[in-house]
């Protein structure tokens, strides 16, 4: 079948009668391309022709080539040659695992030294018996014996070496497995892995591309840290456990008596704007800081539910842009309403100023009166100016009142005994939720009877007045910084007609238009707004 010019046949062995009843002939064929082939021919004794024929490349067989003058080609490294290599488990805090003096994934382990002293250290050298599993058993035994110090020497390429001084720690992700955590950087950890030597060389050669891949996969990690909130709220804040952020929440106004429908969001925003401008016009030293909508959940039913619960399609979202109340059904079929209130953030013009009013045994009155504006702010409406021995004069409160009057400002009381006494909400009926001056007067009088000092905070309109207003016997401090935001431009303040319940009026800009703002005192609770409407000249304490 093959020509003599392309195939040379060489007989290598003959009959093997101990295995089969026949003859076995092995022939080595050399083709024209110098590729040797082996032919095995098996012939039964009783037959004259071959029964079995098999041909395979001769390089896969171990043959005696003593009679051949040819030499085999050089062998290439086999991927089946397994070595113990390094696997980087967690990078260092500065990504130093990519530097040449740190162990990298794919480095070939040459030697392992376990133990703190050289005389008692356990030395393991390549090749390692049973590879990774054998080394893990050694690490487990050393960890149980509290020998956790380990030194690993690795080979990178043919002639580059590096080493790592680490400690043996259990692997949290695998039972009875151990990793090595660097002594220099505890964030850096490596493990052992079985790889072929060729794979290790490929990993070492792909270092640049793996760095780029690591950069692409790198993510910023977040976490939780403990913070001493109790100490911070006591020591950092000017008023312990109380913020300097001031706001008022305005609920949408009901458009009918049964409160089934509400005015839209624009109406609530307009009322917030009007409240701010009116407060500034009446002499309250505040500035605008921010405004936001605030969603409040409530249960609705009946006509309110039928008029507010939407179909839930995307086309309905445009109808909710200016709605103050909308609803939806939960999984149990209950109608849930979402009320869109408006929160207005404001700040005193120059912060809050705290005054300590000390009480003496012979004090029969505090020497000042308090009232409340229509916007819900409590302010000092009068002081005794002809008595130097009353607490208001000794503390410097009288001086501050006179400075505020000359500047056409109201001396607004923001806190009493570190408790805020500012308006904080506007109900759906339009009533402003604020503090009652009657109960406030009673508390101030109780301070006088108990001979307990009063710590009162007021709004400042000018920082320059705090240097001269308090007397040497008083203690005063500023609790909030000057706001940095630009206030909304208020409208031209109207003239205020003076009466017994007012401080000095604002100077008129023109005599053509006059508007009266009433600053009478009345009670303040939910009930008092609705059932009581009486006025007193002054509320002296």
MARVO-908927 format. One record per residue (C-alpha): x, y negated, z negated. Coordinates in steps of 0.2 Angstrom, whole numbers, padded with zeros to 4 digits, always signed. Layout:
# MARVO-908927
XYZ
...
//
This chain:
# MARVO-908927
+0000+0000+0000
+0015-0012-0003
+0029-0015+0009
+0047-0010+0005
+0052-0028+0008
+0041-0035-0006
+0040-0021-0019
+0054-0011-0028
+0049+0004-0038
+0059+0010-0052
+0054+0026-0062
+0055+0024-0081
+0049+0040-0089
+0041+0057-0085
+0029+0069-0091
+0023+0069-0109
+0016+0086-0113
+0013+0084-0131
+0000+0071-0129
-0011+0076-0114
-0012+0091-0102
-0004+0082-0087
+0010+0071-0081
+0012+0053-0085
+0023+0042-0073
+0029+0024-0077
+0035+0014-0063
+0042-0004-0063
+0038-0014-0048
+0047-0030-0044
+0038-0041-0032
+0045-0054-0020
+0041-0068-0033
+0052-0059-0046
+0036-0056-0056
+0038-0038-0064
+0023-0026-0065
+0021-0010-0073
+0011+0005-0065
+0006+0019-0076
+0000+0035-0066
-0008+0050-0075
-0010+0066-0065
-0019+0081-0071
-0010+0098-0070
-0023+0106-0060
-0026+0091-0048
-0014+0085-0034
-0020+0067-0034
-0019+0053-0047
-0034+0052-0059
-0030+0036-0068
-0021+0020-0062
-0016+0005-0073
-0006-0010-0069
-0001-0024-0080
+0013-0038-0081
+0029-0030-0087
+0032-0045-0099
+0019-0039-0110
+0027-0022-0113
+0043-0018-0122
+0054-0010-0109
+0072-0005-0107
+0080-0017-0095
+0097-0011-0097
+0099-0007-0079
+0092-0024-0073
+0103-0038-0070
+0089-0052-0072
+0087-0062-0088
+0071-0068-0096
+0066-0086-0096
+0068-0096-0113
+0053-0094-0125
+0042-0108-0129
+0036-0111-0147
+0020-0101-0151
+0005-0109-0159
+0003-0093-0170
+0018-0098-0180
+0009-0105-0196
+0017-0118-0208
+0011-0127-0223
+0007-0145-0219
+0001-0161-0227
-0017-0167-0227
-0020-0185-0232
-0036-0185-0243
-0037-0203-0248
-0026-0218-0243
-0017-0230-0254
-0023-0247-0259
-0012-0255-0246
-0013-0242-0233
+0005-0237-0236
+0002-0219-0231
+0006-0225-0213
+0024-0230-0218
+0038-0218-0214
+0043-0216-0233
+0026-0209-0237
+0018-0192-0233
+0007-0192-0218
-0005-0179-0211
+0004-0166-0201
+0020-0167-0211
+0028-0150-0213
+0031-0145-0231
+0049-0138-0234
+0051-0138-0253
+0040-0139-0268
+0047-0143-0286
+0035-0141-0300
+0040-0147-0318
+0047-0162-0326
+0065-0156-0329
+0077-0149-0316
+0082-0134-0327
+0064-0128-0330
+0056-0133-0313
+0048-0120-0302
+0055-0121-0284
+0046-0115-0269
+0054-0116-0252
+0047-0113-0234
+0041-0101-0228
+0028-0100-0242
+0020-0084-0246
+0001-0083-0241
+0002-0101-0236
-0010-0113-0243
-0019-0100-0254
-0003-0095-0262
+0002-0112-0266
-0015-0116-0273
-0013-0101-0285
+0004-0109-0291
-0004-0126-0293
-0018-0118-0303
-0006-0109-0315
+0005-0125-0317
-0011-0135-0321
-0016-0123-0334
+0001-0123-0342
+0000-0143-0342
+0015-0144-0329
+0007-0157-0318
+0023-0166-0312
+0027-0161-0294
+0039-0166-0280
+0036-0162-0262
+0048-0163-0248
+0042-0163-0230
+0050-0163-0213
+0044-0174-0199
+0050-0170-0182
+0067-0161-0181
+0078-0172-0192
+0067-0184-0202
+0062-0180-0220
+0052-0188-0234
+0046-0184-0251
+0032-0188-0264
+0033-0189-0283
+0015-0185-0288
+0004-0176-0301
-0007-0161-0299
-0026-0165-0302
-0041-0155-0298
-0051-0158-0282
-0068-0165-0287
-0075-0159-0270
-0069-0141-0271
-0069-0128-0286
-0052-0121-0291
-0043-0132-0278
-0030-0145-0282
-0023-0161-0274
-0008-0171-0277
-0010-0189-0283
+0004-0201-0281
+0013-0208-0296
+0017-0225-0288
-0001-0227-0282
-0015-0217-0290
-0026-0221-0275
-0015-0211-0263
-0019-0192-0263
-0014-0178-0252
-0018-0159-0251
-0010-0144-0242
-0017-0136-0226
-0012-0122-0215
-0007-0127-0197
+0003-0121-0183
+0020-0129-0180
+0014-0135-0163
-0001-0144-0171
+0009-0152-0183
+0021-0159-0170
+0005-0165-0160
-0002-0174-0176
+0015-0182-0179
+0016-0188-0161
-0002-0196-0162
+0002-0207-0176
-0001-0223-0167
-0018-0218-0160
-0023-0211-0177
-0019-0228-0185
-0030-0237-0173
-0044-0224-0177
-0042-0227-0195
-0043-0245-0193
-0060-0243-0183
-0067-0231-0196
-0062-0242-0211
-0076-0249-0221
-0077-0261-0236
-0083-0252-0252
-0094-0260-0265
-0097-0255-0283
-0103-0261-0300
-0092-0269-0313
-0098-0273-0331
-0100-0291-0336
-0102-0298-0354
-0119-0306-0351
-0123-0309-0369
-0107-0319-0373
-0107-0328-0356
-0125-0334-0359
-0120-0340-0377
-0103-0348-0373
-0104-0354-0355
-0121-0362-0354
-0124-0379-0362
-0140-0373-0369
-0138-0355-0375
-0149-0342-0366
-0157-0356-0355
-0154-0361-0337
-0152-0378-0330
-0163-0374-0315
-0179-0383-0315
-0194-0378-0304
-0213-0379-0303
-0224-0365-0294
-0239-0371-0284
-0253-0358-0281
-0264-0361-0265
-0280-0371-0269
-0296-0361-0268
-0308-0368-0255
-0324-0361-0263
-0330-0358-0281
-0329-0340-0281
-0310-0341-0275
-0313-0329-0260
-0304-0341-0248
-0289-0352-0250
-0282-0367-0241
-0268-0364-0230
-0249-0364-0233
-0247-0382-0226
-0260-0388-0239
-0249-0381-0253
-0233-0388-0246
-0242-0405-0245
-0247-0405-0263
-0229-0400-0268
-0223-0415-0258
-0236-0426-0266
-0232-0421-0284
-0213-0424-0281
-0216-0441-0274
-0229-0446-0287
-0217-0441-0301
-0203-0451-0294
-0214-0466-0291
-0220-0465-0310
-0202-0467-0315
-0197-0448-0318
-0178-0447-0314
-0178-0431-0303
-0172-0427-0286
-0177-0414-0273
-0167-0398-0272
-0176-0384-0262
-0193-0377-0258
-0198-0359-0254
-0213-0348-0252
-0216-0335-0266
-0226-0319-0263
-0237-0314-0277
-0247-0297-0277
-0265-0296-0283
-0280-0285-0282
-0294-0291-0270
-0311-0285-0266
-0328-0289-0259
-0328-0304-0247
-0310-0309-0250
-0305-0291-0245
-0315-0292-0229
-0309-0309-0224
-0290-0306-0227
-0286-0287-0224
-0279-0286-0207
-0279-0273-0194
-0260-0271-0195
-0256-0274-0177
-0241-0284-0172
-0252-0297-0164
-0259-0301-0181
-0243-0307-0188
-0244-0324-0179
-0260-0327-0189
-0251-0325-0205
-0238-0339-0202
-0249-0352-0211
-0260-0341-0221
-0260-0343-0240
-0268-0326-0244
-0268-0310-0234
-0271-0292-0238
-0268-0274-0234
-0274-0257-0240
-0262-0245-0249
-0262-0226-0247
-0277-0224-0259
-0288-0237-0250
-0286-0251-0263
-0286-0268-0256
-0270-0277-0261
-0269-0296-0258
-0253-0306-0256
-0254-0324-0262
-0241-0336-0254
-0237-0348-0267
-0224-0363-0265
-0210-0365-0278
-0202-0382-0278
-0185-0384-0285
-0179-0401-0293
-0166-0408-0304
-0163-0423-0315
-0155-0437-0307
-0139-0437-0318
-0142-0421-0328
-0149-0418-0346
-0143-0427-0361
-0145-0419-0378
-0147-0429-0394
-0147-0422-0412
-0159-0431-0423
-0154-0428-0441
-0167-0430-0455
-0164-0438-0472
-0174-0435-0488
-0182-0452-0488
-0188-0451-0470
-0207-0453-0468
-0207-0454-0449
-0196-0451-0434
-0199-0468-0426
-0205-0463-0409
-0221-0458-0399
-0223-0446-0385
-0235-0446-0371
-0237-0436-0354
-0238-0442-0336
-0252-0436-0324
-0238-0424-0316
-0236-0415-0333
-0220-0423-0339
-0218-0427-0358
-0209-0444-0361
-0205-0456-0375
-0218-0469-0374
-0213-0480-0389
-0200-0482-0402
-0199-0493-0418
-0186-0506-0415
-0187-0516-0431
-0181-0503-0443
-0163-0497-0442
-0166-0483-0455
-0178-0472-0445
-0171-0456-0436
-0174-0462-0419
-0163-0477-0422
-0149-0468-0431
-0148-0455-0417
-0147-0468-0403
-0164-0463-0395
-0170-0481-0397
-0156-0487-0387
-0159-0474-0373
-0177-0479-0373
-0172-0498-0371
-0160-0493-0357
-0173-0483-0348
-0186-0497-0349
-0174-0510-0342
-0170-0498-0328
-0189-0495-0324
-0187-0477-0329
-0196-0465-0341
-0186-0457-0354
-0192-0439-0350
-0191-0426-0364
-0185-0409-0355
-0181-0398-0370
-0186-0398-0389
-0175-0386-0399
-0168-0379-0383
-0185-0374-0376
-0191-0382-0360
-0206-0393-0361
-0208-0397-0342
-0223-0393-0331
-0220-0376-0323
-0236-0371-0313
-0251-0378-0303
-0266-0366-0304
-0278-0362-0289
-0290-0375-0296
-0277-0389-0295
-0273-0390-0314
-0255-0393-0319
-0249-0381-0332
-0239-0391-0345
-0236-0393-0363
-0248-0401-0375
-0242-0416-0384
-0253-0413-0399
-0244-0396-0403
-0227-0404-0398
-0230-0419-0411
-0235-0406-0424
-0219-0397-0421
-0208-0413-0422
-0217-0417-0438
-0214-0400-0446
-0195-0403-0442
-0196-0419-0453
-0205-0411-0467
-0193-0396-0467
-0178-0408-0466
-0172-0398-0451
-0163-0408-0437
-0171-0409-0420
-0161-0406-0404
-0170-0415-0390
-0164-0416-0372
-0169-0430-0360
-0167-0433-0342
-0153-0445-0337
-0154-0458-0323
-0137-0466-0325
-0121-0458-0333
-0115-0475-0339
-0128-0477-0352
-0122-0462-0362
-0106-0470-0368
-0115-0484-0377
-0133-0478-0381
-0129-0465-0395
-0124-0471-0412
-0108-0464-0420
-0119-0453-0432
-0127-0444-0418
-0121-0429-0407
-0125-0430-0389
-0119-0420-0373
-0124-0418-0355
-0130-0401-0351
-0132-0401-0332
-0121-0408-0318
-0126-0422-0306
-0136-0413-0292
-0126-0414-0275
-0141-0412-0264
-0149-0428-0255
-0166-0431-0262
-0181-0434-0251
-0184-0452-0248
-0199-0456-0259
-0212-0468-0253
-0212-0486-0259
-0217-0485-0278
-0233-0494-0282
-0235-0507-0295
-0239-0501-0313
-0251-0512-0323
-0244-0513-0341
-0254-0507-0355
-0251-0501-0373
-0247-0483-0367
-0233-0488-0354
-0215-0493-0354
-0210-0509-0345
-0217-0509-0327
-0208-0506-0311
-0204-0523-0303
-0217-0527-0289
-0210-0528-0271
-0225-0538-0265
-0240-0545-0273
-0253-0539-0260
-0256-0521-0265
-0258-0515-0283
-0261-0497-0288
-0263-0491-0306
-0255-0475-0312
-0262-0469-0329
-0250-0462-0342
-0262-0459-0355
-0260-0444-0367
-0272-0429-0367
-0271-0411-0372
-0263-0399-0360
-0269-0381-0362
-0279-0371-0349
-0295-0376-0359
-0290-0394-0363
-0289-0398-0344
-0307-0393-0342
-0316-0397-0357
-0307-0412-0366
-0304-0429-0359
-0299-0441-0372
-0285-0453-0373
-0275-0460-0388
-0265-0476-0387
-0249-0468-0394
-0244-0451-0402
-0232-0457-0416
-0222-0444-0425
//
